[in-house]
């Protein structure tokens, strides 16, 4: 871990050095924080490391659960593969990722059933009245993502089923009563929503598109479905054993 941490720090340092050099030589013109001193070099490096580490495990977990569910539901796997081949062909252009509607539906449903972060916390800034309750400033609130995402009153009687089509008309119309704000929040909500949301989804879509083009996959007979209930990141407790077949 220390070695990986050091390598990432050196890589970020190299990128910053290259950009600073380009700014000094006039190759690029920018009002970056690096230039006007709002952030120190150490601050920038730490922010970049946080962005990487916070997103790496959650994104990889999303990809794992997606492959597990597509293995259990091969018809959806084939639909996703057909879409990827039709939209992207032999390329993996990020500009075309927005056209992958089926894949987007699948990933939303995966994050509903298996949100990478099972629970989030928020602090009350000032005394707040909610119905008959008064929450003093500083109160810590636990937001159980996984419970809200599996509430039948919100999602319907099929809440436990893998049904990506519920997101066919977007997130706002996926719930039983449309426009139930706050019912779906795998990346958080409001002004503190995950800054890496779009990047994470783009990264996961590119990775899945490459896999779908090259392989079909199924669950290994040794696979045991046991989501870990204790870890902060919702991962398969005994790993995700899959069998890949080269196409």
Beta strands, then each sheet from edge to edge (+ up, - down):
strand 1: 120-123
strand 2: 128-130
strand 3: 133-135
strand 4: 140-143
strand 5: 215-219
strand 6: 242-246
sheet 1: 1+ 4-
sheet 2: 2+ 3-
sheet 3: 5+ 6-
end
